[in-house]
Amino acid sequence: MDVHIGRVETQVTATDPKLLNDPRFLARIVRMVKEELAREELEQSRREHDRNPGRAETRR
């Protein structure tokens, strides 16, 4: 199942409110989220392969 997330909202409490206006800081958060999503996708792919090894091989 493909999932596309167009927008995510959350409430953040920061000890340094100026940090939330720093584009580098926000880019770092985005990068970390993307890395975690990629890890989850890889894990899901591995689970799918374990459940259906023959079918997963034909997709490569």
N, C-alpha and C positions, 0 to 999 in steps of 0.2 A: 504494500500500500504506500503510495507516494503522499507525502504531506508537504504542503507549502504554507509557511507561516509568513503572512504579510506584515503583521504588526504584533508586538508584544508590549504590554504595559505592566509596570510594577512600581511599587513605592520604595524608594531608597532613602535611608538615613545615613548621612555622612558626617564624620567629625570635621571635615574640611569642605564646606559647601562649594567653594571655588573649584574644587577638583571635578565636580560634576559638569562644569562648563569647559573643561579641558578636552579638546578634540582627541588628543593622544590617549587620554585615559578612557574615553568612550570607545575609541577604536580598539583599545586593549580588551575591554569587556566584550565587545562584539567578536573579536578574534577568539577569545576564550570560549564563548558560547558556541561559535561555529566548530571549534575543535571538539568540544564535547558532543555536539550533534553528529559529527563525523564518526567519533568513537562509537556512539550508540548505533549508528547505521551499520558500521562494520560488524559490531556484535550481533545485530539482528540478522545480517547476511550470513554470518557464521552459524547462527542457530537454524536458519532456514536450510542451509546446506546440510547440517547434521540431521534435520528432520527428513529431508528429501535429497539424499546424496546423488542419486541418478539424475533427477530432474535438474538439479543445480549444475551438474557437469555439462549438460547440453546447452545451457545458457551462455557458457563462456565463449 
